[in-house]
Amino acid sequence: MIGGSSRMLSLLSLLQTRRDWPGQVLAERLGVTPRTVRRDVDRLRELGYAIDATKGRHGGYRLAAGSDLPPLLFDDEQAVAIAVALQSAPSSGVAVDEAAERALATVRQVMPSRLRHRVDGIRFTGSEPVARVAPDVLEAVSTAVRDRRTLRVDYAGADGPPRHVEPHDVVAKSGRWYLVAWDLGRDDWRIFRLDRLSPRTPGGVRFVPRPLPAPDARSFLAARSKGSEAEDRWPCTGEVVVELPATEVARWVDDGEVTAVDERSCRLVVGSWSWPSLVALVLRFDAPFTVVGPEPLRQAAAALSARLAAATTATT
């Protein structure tokens, strides 16, 4: 069982998720009796927190909708999460570096000294993003996704008039931000990079979302990045045995399977855009290898071998 003050802080943290919490479930999460939960809820109410309660066998608690919260309170895990999240802002790909720095300074001021000390101890340098997105662009596009309203956007590098799209979802991946949308002019799904996109305001008419040809927007983005229409897989997948320890191969394989055959060799199953590019991927290990299959991979390896032999033949 945790102490009274810490327990009330944990209780408040659970209630701030804005979901309904049965009293018995809260008691089990906090390691106390339902009666203790009731007393803690009463104390929080005395501090100004508006907490609704429902009676009966399945009664529970939740913060009242639209209620104003008293000054911020954080438990240790929340304080660490805030420090990490705000310091990670420069690598998020959204141009909010200065705002995040000011937000961290503001939040730090309302924390007790114990938590300030923990937050001050978290310092790190993140990687620079591949491209930066203006906050107003992210906000405008995200709002259109939420409200299901069409957008007219200018897209850098694209010729012709503005694109008219039905925005489906925004996906962040590897330092870039993408909009998955149905392009009304091309009658097909398209993926737009937000750092190249400029939405025209105001938003358009409401639309009924179309079903994606993939389980979700993240899977659709992954599929298209591999040259697939809907499935998150490479068009060409092959298997080879590389004469290197599995530990030396695995650290260079982001999207594949590495299985040790023995101490000096491993089995590698990996995919790529084409069979020649798959052979080139294996060649980068600079070690002998044997093609297990399929047949198109064997043919590509033989063709590349002949090409390399011809390229190194002396000419007169």
C-alpha positions, 0 to 999 in steps of 0.5 A: 500500500502506498502513502496517503498523499502519493495514493491521492496523486495516483488516484487523480492521475487515473481520473484524469484519463476522463474514463469511468472508473468502478470503485472496486477497480480503483481500489485494486489499482491502488491496493486499498479498500473501496472505502479508502477510495471513497475517502480519497475522492472526498478529499480531492473534492475538498481540494476543488476537483469536481468528481462525479459518482454513480451509485449502485453495484457497478457505480464508479467515479470520473472527473466532471466533464468541462470542469476546471482543474486546480493547479497541475499535479504530477506523479514521478512517472508523469514528470519524467514523461513530460521532460522526455516528450518536450525535450524530444520536440526538436526531433519530432519534425514539427517546428515547435522547438522554442515553444516546447522549451518554454512549455518545459520551463513553465511546467517545471515552475509548478512542480515541487522541488523533488520533481523539479530535481528529477526533471532537471536530471533528464538531459539528452540530445535528439537527432535532427529531423529529416524535414520540418512541418509548420505547426499551423499546417499540422493543425489545419490538416489534423483538424480537417481529418478530425472534422472529415472536411475536404481540403484544397492543398498546394503541393511543392513539386507538383504541376497543375492546379491545387489538389482536392483531397479527402484527408483520412489520417496523419502519420508520423514516421522516421522524422517525417509527417504524412497525410493519407488522403483520397485524391478526388482529382485522381480518383485514388489514394495518395500520400502527401508529405506535410513539409511540402503541403500548403492547405488552403483555407477555409476547409471544404465540405464534409465527406463520408470516409472511404475504407482504406485498402489496408488495416490502418493508415500506418500499414498503408504508408508502410505498404506504399513505401515498399511498392505494395498496394495495400499489404505491408510487404516487399514485392520480392522476398528471398532467402540466403545463407550468409557466411557470417555470424548472426550477430554481425548480420542482424544489426544491419537488417531492419526489416528481415529475419536472421536465424543462426545456422551455426557459429559462423553462418546464418539464414537471412530472409529479407525483401526489396523492390526488385530481385537485383536490388535484393542481391545487392542488399546481400552483397553489402555484407562482403561475405560468401553466401548461398541462394536458397530461393526462390528461383527469380532470386537465383536468376538475378544473382546469376545475371548480376554475376555475369554483368560484374564479370563482363564489367571487369573483363579487360578491353583492348 
